[in-house]
Amino acid sequence: MRRTLSVAVFGGLLAVSALAGCGDSDGGAEGGGGDDGQIVLGFSQVGAESGWRTANTESIKASATAAGIKLQFSDAQGKQENQISDIRGFITQKVDVIAFSPVVTSGWDAVLKEAKDAGIPVILTDRAVDSQDTSLYQSFIGSDFKVEGTKAGEWLVKEYEGKTGDVNIVELQGTTGSAPAIDRQTGFADAIKANPNLKIVKSQTGDFKRADGKTVMETFLQSVPKIDVLYAHNDDMGLGAIEAIKAAGKKPGQDIKIITVDAVKDGMTALAAGEINFIVECSPLLGDQLMETVKAVKDGKPVEKRILTKEGTFTQEEAKAALPTRKY
């Protein structure tokens, strides 16, 4: 599905190749944004590393169409250098607004300043940046990842309340340096730290990918004699780990309790079947909120610096009830 988008500049007299993308660019790739009065949004997506990310992309594309916004979409394929190139391409095109979900938290100040100097407002979605200059972006729309980690840890504390003996936990972390990986780790660790019997014995990145989750879990099973709990920073890594657990002759959800984050349909299905024990929701359906914010920013209206998404948690019975109408 990868396609090269052509960007027309200098009144369409010169064509250059830019912005390696995933899927179609909605509405073409002309520069100059808004000659016909239509808002042009340049969006750089992290990649397509998980079911969550696919649902997030679909939400953004569908919401842009419904809102009448021309979307210039690019897939950074998990690389910061691609995303920086995407943003610079959007600046060259003179889009009205730029939005992106940062691959990692650091290293954005220079390109964000370029966008600011060009007079193009920037909106962050799903993931934050660590820039001290918050004037470089208008708003950040997404989840509170630390709260998600905290919810996961609080469930575990309650699950083992009153029980004696050490509980060995292995952790499948998200992409190194990314906001969700950092915050989900911190929130979880803070929630369990008052319980010395709850011990994180191994942590390693699975890069938010199902295949990597399986591979790392295989390593955990070989190197850790006793694993009681797996905490995975997303459903996809947890689902990969389930494959490894089954291959090792153990029962996921019973021999090893599993906590994940996201609540995508595959994860919820595993939870309903008892192979996952608890899921903290992280909704990918940010499209409508993003388009509302894009319109407000384009009109010069004030927007909240931090816009949170509404999310919950799921047990097995709650997953069974939610699955029939689950959108992602």
C-alpha positions, 0 to 999 in steps of 0.5 A, spaced: 500 500 500 506 504 499 505 510 494 509 516 492 505 522 493 507 527 488 507 535 490 506 540 485 510 547 487 511 553 483 504 553 480 504 546 478 510 547 473 515 543 477 513 536 480 518 533 486 517 526 489 516 527 497 513 523 503 513 516 502 506 514 505 501 508 507 495 508 503 492 514 499 493 521 500 486 524 501 484 529 496 491 529 492 497 532 494 497 540 491 501 545 495 498 551 497 493 549 502 486 552 501 486 556 495 479 553 494 477 555 501 478 547 504 482 546 510 489 542 508 491 538 514 498 534 513 498 528 518 505 524 519 503 517 522 508 513 526 507 507 522 502 501 522 506 497 528 499 494 531 492 494 530 491 500 535 495 504 530 491 501 524 484 503 527 487 510 529 489 511 521 482 509 519 479 514 524 483 520 522 482 518 514 474 517 515 474 524 520 477 528 515 473 526 509 467 527 514 469 534 516 471 536 509 478 537 510 483 535 505 488 530 508 495 529 506 497 523 509 504 520 510 507 513 514 513 515 517 514 507 518 517 508 525 523 512 523 523 519 526 528 522 520 522 520 516 517 524 520 521 530 520 522 529 513 514 529 512 513 535 516 518 539 512 515 537 506 508 539 509 511 546 510 514 546 503 507 545 501 504 550 505 498 546 508 494 550 513 495 545 519 500 540 521 499 534 526 503 528 527 504 522 532 511 523 534 515 516 534 519 518 540 519 524 545 525 528 544 529 531 538 523 535 535 524 543 537 528 544 530 523 542 525 517 545 530 520 551 530 521 551 522 513 550 522 512 556 527 516 560 523 512 559 517 506 560 520 503 553 520 500 551 527 502 544 529 497 539 533 500 533 537 496 526 537 496 520 541 504 522 543 507 528 547 514 531 545 518 533 551 520 540 548 520 546 554 517 551 549 510 549 548 509 555 544 511 550 538 505 546 538 497 548 539 495 542 543 496 535 544 490 530 543 491 523 547 491 519 553 494 520 559 499 514 559 501 514 566 494 514 568 494 507 564 500 504 567 497 506 574 491 503 572 494 496 570 498 496 577 492 498 581 489 492 578 495 487 580 495 490 587 488 488 588 489 482 585 494 479 590 492 483 596 492 479 602 497 474 598 504 472 601 510 470 597 513 474 591 510 475 585 515 475 579 513 480 573 515 481 566 514 487 562 514 488 555 515 495 554 513 499 548 518 503 543 524 505 547 524 513 548 516 513 546 511 517 550 507 511 552 513 506 553 516 511 558 509 513 562 506 506 562 512 504 565 513 509 570 505 509 572 505 501 573 512 502 577 509 507 582 502 503 583 506 497 585 512 500 589 509 500 596 508 492 595 515 489 595 512 482 594 511 485 587 517 484 583 519 486 576 524 481 574 525 482 567 523 488 562 525 489 555 522 492 549 517 489 544 517 495 540 509 495 540 509 489 535 506 482 536 512 478 533 517 482 537 512 480 543 512 473 542 520 473 541 521 477 547 516 473 551 520 466 549 526 469 552 523 471 558 520 464 559 527 461 558 531 466 562 526 466 568 524 460 572 518 463 575 513 468 571 507 470 575 505 476 571 506 479 564 505 486 563 505 488 556 504 496 554 500 494 548 495 488 546 499 486 540 505 485 544 501 481 549 498 477 544 504 475 541 506 473 548 500 468 549 503 464 543 510 463 546 506 462 553 502 456 549 508 454 545 511 453 552 506 448 555 503 454 559 496 457 560 495 464 559 491 467 564 492 462 569 499 460 569 501 467 567 496 472 569 496 478 563 495 485 563 495 489 557 493 496 554 489 498 548 483 494 548 483 493 541 478 487 538 483 482 538 485 483 545 478 484 547 477 477 544 483 474 548 480 477 554 473 475 553 476 468 552 480 468 559 487 468 556 488 476 558 486 478 565 485 485 565 486 491 559 486 498 560 483 502 554 487 507 550 482 509 544 485 510 537 479 514 535 482 520 535 479 523 528 473 527 530 477 530 536 483 532 531 478 535 526 475 539 531 481 542 533 484 543 526 478 547 524 478 551 531 486 552 530 485 554 523 479 559 525 484 562 530 480 560 536 483 558 543 484 551 544 486 547 550 493 545 551 491 538 553 485 534 550 484 528 554 480 522 550 475 518 554 477 511 556 476 505 561 478 498 563 476 491 562 475 485 566 473 478 562 465 479 563 466 487 561 470 485 555 464 479 553 459 485 554 463 490 550 465 486 544 459 485 540 459 493 539 466 494 539 468 499 533 476 497 533 
